[in-house]
Structure formats: C-alpha cells, structure tokens
C-alpha cells in the first residue's frame, strides 16, 4: 500500500481536530522590550488569556499545562495575539498549553522521527488523536513518493534520511489497519 492511499483512508476516519498555532505578544507601548509568551495556544485559548490580561474578563483562565503570563499593564495597544503562518518547523508536535488540543505545525525531520518513535512504541493506532497525529506525520513524509523527490538542494544524507523516515512510516501501517478491523 502506498502512503498516499493510507492518507486517503485516514481522511475518511474519525480524527481529532487540529487548530492553528497562536501565541501572545507584549511590549512596553513604545515597541521596546517585546516579550513573546513562550507557550502556544489555539485561537480560542489565546483569546481567553488575552481577554484576561487586558482586563476584559476578571476570572483567571484555568491552565492545564502552564502559568498564565505575569505581564503588568496589558492593554489592547501593547498586547496581541500572534499567529504562526507555518514558516517555522518544530522538533516536536505542538499542543495548546491551555486546553491540550493539537496544533497544526510542520515538523522537522527530528520531529517526524520523534513521532515515529512514539508510534513504534504503541500497539495500535486507534484513537482519533493518534490517527490525526499519524496522518500529519504521513503528510510530512509523503513527498518521498513523488516523482521529483530528489530535489537539487537536498544532500545525499538528507535524501537517505527522508527514505529511512518513509520506510519507518510504511512499517507502521499495519498498526493502523489492525485498529481499523
């Protein structure tokens, strides 16, 4: 079975949702001393925290994984929600630090390898979350099947690494089919 066939199969299954990545930004009002919150959120959670920081809501959001930024004097002018436009690849899958949902981000080869390590350690790929995460990994490495896989800017080592990741992903397909039965 080709990876593209598996991607099509996964698209027809019950999958967890993925959301765009956002973070919070704060500066001193003159553009100096800018600070990015070091955590990533879905938009709804980023907006909840933003509203708390600028004083629209009084109740502090209950964070599942973090402390809310301790920024003083936040206003609409010096605090903002920023969105990741997909230019930055990550070494690990990203989740919203407030609610835990899956964030839609590209992975580096190290990130793909980390996800493959996870899937190799479990018996089957059956939960909607695991299926979504596996689908995202397959989408990241699917290009190996294309006719123009060996791009001129890829080194021999990068081509070999991509082939190895692709083979590892193909070896995991029975874990998905096992769960589908």
GITATA-V157475 format. One record per residue. SS is DSSP state (a for helix, b for strand, c for the rest). OMEGA is omega in whole degrees, 0 to 359 (999 if undefined). Layout:
# GITATA-V157475
ss->{SS | SS}
omega->{OMEGA | OMEGA}
This chain:
# GITATA-V157475
ss->{c | c | a | a | a | a | a | a | a | a | a | c | c | c | c | c | c | b | b | b | c | b | b | b | b | b | c | c | c | c | c | c | c | c | b | b | c | c | c | c | b | c | a | a | a | a | a | a | a | a | a | a | a | c | c | c | c | c | c | c | c | c | c | c | c | c | c | c | c | c | c | c | c | c | c | c | c | c | b | b | b | b | b | c | c | c | c | c | c | b | c | c | c | c | b | c | c | c | c | c | c | b | b | b | c | c | b | c | a | a | a | a | a | a | a | a | a | a | a | a | a | c | c | c | c | c | c | a | a | a | a | a | a | a | a | a | a | a | a | a | a | a | a | a | a | c | c | c | c | c | c | c | c | c | c | a | a | a | a | a | a | a | a | a | a | a | a | a | a | a | a | c | a | a | a | a | a | a | a | a | c}
omega->{178 | 181 | 179 | 176 | 180 | 178 | 178 | 178 | 180 | 180 | 179 | 182 | 174 | 184 | 172 | 177 | 170 | 185 | 177 | 180 | 177 | 173 | 182 | 182 | 181 | 176 | 187 | 179 | 178 | 180 | 181 | 176 | 180 | 179 | 169 | 170 | 185 | 183 | 180 | 184 | 163 | 184 | 183 | 180 | 177 | 180 | 177 | 180 | 178 | 180 | 176 | 183 | 182 | 173 | 177 | 176 | 183 | 184 | 180 | 180 | 177 | 184 | 180 | 188 | 189 | 169 | 177 | 180 | 180 | 181 | 179 | 173 | 177 | 176 | 176 | 182 | 185 | 180 | 183 | 171 | 179 | 181 | 175 | 181 | 175 | 181 | 185 | 177 | 185 | 178 | 177 | 175 | 182 | 178 | 176 | 182 | 177 | 184 | 178 | 180 | 181 | 178 | 184 | 180 | 174 | 179 | 169 | 174 | 176 | 178 | 177 | 180 | 179 | 178 | 178 | 176 | 179 | 183 | 175 | 183 | 180 | 185 | 179 | 181 | 188 | 181 | 177 | 178 | 179 | 179 | 179 | 181 | 178 | 177 | 181 | 177 | 180 | 178 | 181 | 187 | 183 | 184 | 180 | 179 | 186 | 182 | 182 | 181 | 185 | 179 | 183 | 181 | 179 | 176 | 177 | 179 | 179 | 177 | 178 | 179 | 179 | 178 | 179 | 178 | 178 | 180 | 178 | 179 | 178 | 179 | 180 | 184 | 177 | 177 | 177 | 181 | 177 | 181 | 183 | 183 | 999}
